[in-house]
Amino acid sequence: MLVGVPKEIKNHEYRVGLTPAAVKEFVAHGHKVIVEVDAGSAIGFSNEMYIEAGAEIIGTAEEIFAQADMIVKVKEPQPNECKMLREGQTLYTYLHLAPDPTQTQLLVESGATCIAYETVTDARGGLPLLAPMSEVAGRMAVQAGAHYLEKAHGGSGTLLGGVPGVAPGKVLVIGGGVVGTNAAKMAIGLGADVTILDRSLPRLRELDDIFGNQLKTVYSTVDAIEHYSSKADLVVGAVLIPGAAAPKLLNTAHIAQMKQGSVLVDVAIDQGGCFETSRATTHQDPVYIVDGVVHYCVANMPGGVARTSTMALNNATLPFGLALANKGPKRAMLENPHLLNGLNVHKGKVTYSAVMDALGEQLSLEFQEAGAALSQ
């Protein structure tokens, strides 16, 4: 198979779909890899490193899309990239389609087979290709929150860890999954007063076992969200419904009741955001203020630590990518139901129910179950 790796073009996105080490794996399995010039140079992966790994360096993204059987990326394709996809081609990347009707429509029109990292599953019910970026985003959420709590950056001037004689800042984490656990870990490490909300009692028990009295675990209700957010210095939105739009857990009235200079970090912004006042921002212009509350809603947060993120992501995506290349997408997905769960669009139809539920009426999309779509 001819595998293509274009350079990412989203604002301040320096991650790359394949590292040189990953390229070497594809080449060792008999595949050809073409990489756009300087695709990884910003994070220390030079063109020479890719050549040594067995890749061919290509001058433009247009050439990559025109030649490759499978495109491997990190972020969702931008509109001009979507228009370069074609029927019979496979796209393997993050998609986050539920809050993005434009991308969904363009992918449907392309006729390509589009596999989303964020909906691939594993035998334990986890999301193995989302997990590494969730780990990064959860840890970064507290770093970003601590930074924007500084007075010079719009915050209240609160130090999360406090000092002797001064109480620590209060951190509320909404969601006890991978993002929330990593956010709690970082906040506890800083010495903050940390509360985590979740609707799963078994998960709250697990978190209690892990962190003990360093972490307050509270069952998530409307009342609990309203109560704890009004007292928090930093709120991390860490909720996820796989492949679907994020629920809005804090509305404008709740946010108006929060402390002046407090900070919201919406890690769910890729799926539309979990706060009513959230709108996607960039690393170049990451924050805005509503009712005195600083909002950090960067849609590609792990891109801020692009080298670490790229290596962590490749560790997870490589086995599935090799299966797609070695067996061909159809056989690979029919033999592996967890990889099949990653199929979101195929031959002009949406194949992931949560995307259809979010956008079907809005776009008059056609839906077909993933397995049935592939069997045709």
N, C-alpha and C positions, 0 to 999 in steps of 0.2 A: 504494500500500500504506500502511496505517496502522501506523507503527512506534512501539513503546512502550519507554520507558526508566524503569524503576523505580529507586528509591533502594536502594543496597546495604545489607543488614542484618546481614552477618556482623560479628563482633567487630572493632572498630577498622578497618573497611573503608570507606575514603573515596573510592575510585576510582568512576568512573561510566562507563556503557556507551558514551555518545556525548558528545563535547565540543560546545560551541556551533558550532565550525567544521564538525564532522562533520554536525550537524543541518542546517546551511546547505546542505551538499552533497546530503543527502536531499531537502530542500525544492526545491532547484534541479532535481532530477530528477523533480519532480512528486509527491512523496510527502508525506504528513502525518505529523508527529512529535509525540507527546505525552510529556511528561517530568514525573515526579513532583516535587512542590514540594520545593525544597532538595536535589535529587538530587546536584548538584555544588557546592553552596555552601561545603562544608568545604574545598575546594581552589581556591576563587576563581572558580568558574563560577556566577554569580548567576542567579536566576530571570529577571532583566531581560535578561541576556546571551542566554539561551535564547529568550526572546520576540523579541528583536531578530533572532535567527537564523531565526525563523519557526516555532518550536515553540509548542505550547499547554501551559501548566502545569496539571497535574492534582493534585487534593488527596490521593489515596490510591493505594497500590499495587493495591488491589482493583479500582479503576476502570481502571488501566492494563492489568491482566491481562484484565479483562472486555472491553475495547474493541479492543486491538491485534491485528493479524494476525501481527506478529513482535515478540517481546520481545528486546531487546538488553541484555545484562548484562555483568558482569565475572566475578564468582565464581559457583560452582555454586548453583543455587537451593536455598534452605533448605526444610525439609519443608512449611511453610505456603505457600511460593511454588509448590512442585511441585503442590500440591493446587488451585492456581488455574489451572494450565494446562489446555488443552482440546484435543480432537481438531481437527485442521485448523490449529492454531496452530503457529508456528515459534519455537523457542528458540535463540538464537545467543549462546553464552557459553563460558567454561571449564566443564567438567563433571568430569573426573577420576573416572570411574565405577568403575574396576577395584577400588579399595579401599573402595567405598561402596555396599554392597548396599541400604541404605535409600533413597538417592536413586535408584538404578537402578530399583528396584521401583516407586517413585512415578512416575517418568517413563514407565515402561512402562504403568502404569495410566492415565496422563493421555491417552494416545493422540496426544500432540503429536509434531512433528518436531523432534528435538533435535540440534543441530549443535555439536560441541565444537571450540573454537579449537585445542586442543592436538593434534588429529589431522589437521587440514588440512595438506596437503603442498604442495611446489612442485616444479618441473621438475628441481631439483638434488638432490632427496631430502631437503630440509630441512623444518623445521616453522615456516613463516613467522609464524604467529600466536602461537606459543610463544616464538620467539626473543627478542622485545623484553623480555618478562618474565624470561626466562632471563638476559639480559644484566644486568638490574637485580638479580635475585636473586644472581647470581654476585658482583657487586660488593658488594652488601650483606652477603653471607656473611662476607667478610673484615672489614668494618666491625664486624659483630656479634661475630665471634670475637675481634677485638682488644679490644673493649669488655669482654667477659666473661672475658678473660684477666686483667683487672685484679683485684687481690686483694679489693677492696671488693665486687666483683660475683661472688665465688665462685671466681675463677681462681687460677692459680699466681703471679700478679704478674709475668708476663713481657711485656716490650715486644717486639712482633714485629720491629721494625727494629733492635733492639739499640742500643748506643751505642759510641763508640770504646773499645776495651778489653774490651767485653762482647759475646759472640756473639749474633747475631740469633735470634729464635724460629724453630722449624721448622714449616712448613705442609705438610700432605699434602692434595692434591686428588685425589679418586677420581672419574675421568671426565674425558675431554678434549673434551667437546662445548662448547656455547655457555656453559653455566654454569661449567664447569671452566676454560675459557679466560679468562673474565672474572674469576673468582676468582684465578687465577694472575697475571693482569695487575695486580690490586690488591695482592696480596701482594708481588709483585716491586717494585711502586712504593713500598711501605712499607720495603723493604730486607730482607724475610724470606728465609730459606733455604727454597726452594720445590721440592717434588717433585710430579709429576703422574703418575698411573697410568691406563693405558687398555689395552684389549685389541685396539686397531687399530694395527698398525705404521705404516700410511700416515699415520694421524692423529698418531702420536708424531713421525714425521719432519716433518710440517708444523709442529708445535709447536716442534720443535728449530730449524727454519728461522726461525720467528718470533722466538723468545726467545733462541736461542743458549745461551751458558753461564750465563745468568741463571736457567735452569730445568733441573732434572733430570727427564728423561723415563724412565719405567720401565714395562716390560710388566706388566700386572696379572695376578697369580696370587694364590691363597690365601696362599702364603708371603710374597709381596711386601706384600700388605695387612697381614698380621700384623706383619711386620718394621717397616715404616715407620710404622704407626699407633702402635706401642709407643714410638717415639722422638719423635712429633710433639707440639707444643704445641697446634696447631689442625688438625683434620681436617674437610674440607668434602666432604660426600657429594653428588656431582653426576652420578649415573648416571640414565639414562633408557631405558626400553623403551617406545616410543610407545604410549600408551593402555593399557598393562599395568601390573600391580603391580610396584613396584621390587624387585629382588633384595636379600636381606639379606646384606650384604658383611662386616659386623662383628658377631659374635655376643657373647653376654654374657661368654664366656671371654676374647675379645680385648679387650673394653672393661675388664675387670678388670686386664689387664696394662698398660693405658695409664698415663701419668704422672698423679699427683694434681694436680688443678687444670687439666688440659688441657681443651680445649673441642671438642665435636662440633657442627657445624652441618649439619643434614640438609635439604638443599634438595629432596630427593626425597620429602618428607613428604606432599605432595599426592597422590602415588601410593603411599602406604602407608609410605614411609620405607625407607632402605637400611641402617639399623642395627637390630639385634634389640631394643634397648632404647628405640627411638624411639616416641614418642606425640605426637600433634599438640598444639601449644600455641598461644597467642594473643599478640598484641602487648601485651595487658594483663598477661599472666602468661607470659612467653616462655621461661623456663628451669626446669629441674629437674636434680637431681644423682643419678647412679647410680655407685656405686663410686668416688666422688671425682671423677668426670668430669662437667663441665657440659654439658648437652644443650640446644641451641637448635633447636627444631623448629616454628617458626611457619609455619602452613600457608598464609598469604597474605602472605609476606614483602614483596613489592613494594608492598603496601598501605601500608607504612611511609613510602614516598616517593610518595604517591598522585598528586600533580600530575604529576611526571615520568612515572610509570608510565602514567597515563591517556593522556597525549599520545602516548607511545611506542606504546601498544597501539592507539590509534585510527589511527595512521599505517598499521598493518599490517592491521587488521580492516576498514577502510572499503571498500576495493575489493571484497572478497567480500560485505560487507553490501549494498552497492549492487547487486551482481549478483543477490543473492537478492530484493531489492525490485523491481528493474527487470524481471526475467524471470520472477519467481515461483520458489519454492524448487525445485520439481521440475525445471523446464527448466534453471535455473542449475546444478544439480548434475549432471544428465545431460550437459550440454555441457562441464562442467569436472571431470575425474576427481579433481583435487586438492581441490576443494571437496567432492566426493562422499565423499572419505576422511574428511571431518569428520563425516559422518552417523553417530551412535551409537545413536539410538533413533528408530523410525518406526512409527506406527500400532500400538503395543503390542508391537513386537518389537525386540530388540537387533540392530543391524546392524553392529557392530564386533567382529571376531573375538577381539581381545585381552580385551575386556570379557566376552565369552561364556566364554572360557577361564577367566577369573578367578572368575566368579560363576555360571556356568550351572547347575552341579549344586546349588550352595547355594540358588539361588532358583527352580530349575526354569523358567528363562527359555526363550523361543522365540527362535531365531536365524534371520535371513534376510540374505543378501548385500544390501549397500546398493542396488546398481543394480536388482536384482530387486524389492526392496521398493518402490522408487519407481515401477517400471513398472506396478505393479498399481493 
